[in-house]
Amino acid sequence: MAQRAAIVTGASSGIGLAIAEMLGEEGYGVTVAARRPDKLEAAADGLRAKGHDVQHIAGNLGDEETIAGVVKAHDERFGRCDVLVNNAGVGMGETVDELSTKKIDIQLATNLRSIFLFYREAMAMLRRAGEEHRNALVVNTSSISGIRGEAWLSVYSATKHGVVGFTQAMNKELGTAGIKNTALCPGFVDTPMTDFVKEHVPAETMIQPADIAGAVRYLLHTTPGCVIPEIRFEQPGGTLNLP
């Protein structure tokens, strides 16, 4: 049984997978969760092939029952949660004239509501970890759009602003419990989620998933007296504003 354990959502590729691999390298037992079963299983198999202690659970991470099931399965397998990485997210671009209720609801559920629910469900384990070593950690993936709103990505920007605000609130609420919270705010990262813009921003010029994972590795090794509420990642010269 791993001495420390973590949950990572949105871990079938990109940022989540890079963070899950880093946590495995750091000796954590890891539960990875994502929406697509086939893609997640392939990612988990790759992690296990590298010697990491991993279980995988597929499902809609905007769904309350799925979230509760992920946390329950993690508790049954590892018995503790020292790190929670709320990384699952979705972006759907629309002009405000054409906003569709379905796309609004999907982004609210996956990008924001799910974070509230993962905190709630994992809180007992996080509090035990915080009491034990005063260095439990929750990492919430926001976006540079959570710092400054983006046209066409208005709903996405609103949800990511919410992630930053909730992270700040959690540091005030949970600081005395030994639970630290950090919002990650990257510009374009070379993942499948940014394929739509790669004709304008070549993949090789983007932030890399390894950059994000490296920042989370740093957070793992900060002392209990050091809280980093957010980290911004930008490309040289700033981030392209979409039309």
Secondary structure, 3 states (H helix, E strand, C coil): CCCEEEEEECCCCHHHHHHHHHHHHCCEEEEEEECCHHHHHHHHHHHHHCCCCEEEEECCCCCHHHHHHHHHHHHHHHCCCCEEEECCCCCCCECHHHCCHHHHHHHHHHHHHHHHHHHHHHHHHHHHHHHHHCCEEEEEECCHHHCCCCCCEHHHHHHHHHHHHHHHHHHHHHHHHCEEEEEEEECCECCHHHHHHCCCCCHHHCECHHHHHHHHHHHHCCCCCCCCCEEEECCCCCCCCCC
